[in-house]
Structures are given as C-alpha cells and as structure tokens.
Amino acid sequence: MWRRRPWRFYFGFPPIDFYFRGFRPFPGKKEYLEMLEEYKKDLEKELREVEKEIETTKNGL
C-alpha cells in the first residue's frame, strides 16, 4: 500500500506550525469551574429533554 506523506525537512526542530497551531495553556481554577458549571447546565437541559421524550413515548403506547 502506498502512503502519502507530506515532505517536511527539519533539522532537529519540529515544524513551525507546531508552535503556532492554537496552543492554549491549561485553564485556571476559576475558568475550569465555570466550564464545569456550564457543562452541568447543558447536561441537565439534555436530561430534561430525554425525560420529556420518555414520557411522550410512554403515553403513546
């Protein structure tokens, strides 16, 4: 099988796009907690939607 690999020449250093490809440091404690709270709200919303769908399905049977 043939593999298509891009030809990259570098001499002991990774390519330039390695350094500038959207590197984000780890979030701080406050940011992380905010992300978790937002995720929790999304999950609760989805759970309510699933519960509604279960009820409509039970009522339809």
C-alpha positions in Angstrom: 0.0 0.0 0.0 1.1 3.5 -0.8 1.1 6.1 1.9 1.0 9.7 1.0 3.2 11.7 3.4 3.9 15.4 3.1 7.6 16.0 2.6 8.9 18.0 5.5 12.5 18.7 6.1 13.6 19.9 9.5 16.8 19.6 11.3 16.1 18.5 14.9 13.3 21.0 15.4 9.6 20.5 14.9 7.9 22.3 12.1 6.9 25.9 12.5 3.1 25.1 12.7 3.8 23.0 15.8 4.5 26.2 17.7 1.7 28.4 16.3 -1.2 25.8 15.9 -3.6 27.1 18.5 -1.7 26.4 21.6 -3.8 27.1 24.7 -2.5 26.9 28.2 -4.4 25.0 30.8 -7.3 27.0 32.2 -7.1 28.5 35.7 -9.2 27.1 38.5 -11.9 29.7 38.2 -12.2 29.2 34.4 -12.3 25.4 34.9 -15.1 25.7 37.4 -17.1 27.9 35.1 -16.6 25.4 32.3 -17.8 22.6 34.6 -20.9 24.6 35.6 -21.8 25.3 32.0 -21.3 21.6 31.1 -23.6 20.7 34.1 -26.3 23.1 32.9 -26.1 21.6 29.4 -26.4 18.0 30.8 -29.4 19.0 33.0 -31.1 20.5 30.0 -30.5 17.4 27.9 -31.7 15.2 30.7 -35.0 17.2 30.9 -35.4 16.7 27.1 -34.8 13.0 27.4 -37.3 12.7 30.3 -39.9 14.5 28.2 -39.3 12.2 25.3 -39.7 9.1 27.6 -43.0 10.5 28.9 -44.3 11.1 25.4 -43.3 7.7 24.3 -44.9 6.0 27.3 -48.1 8.0 26.7 -48.1 6.9 23.0 -48.0 3.2 23.8 
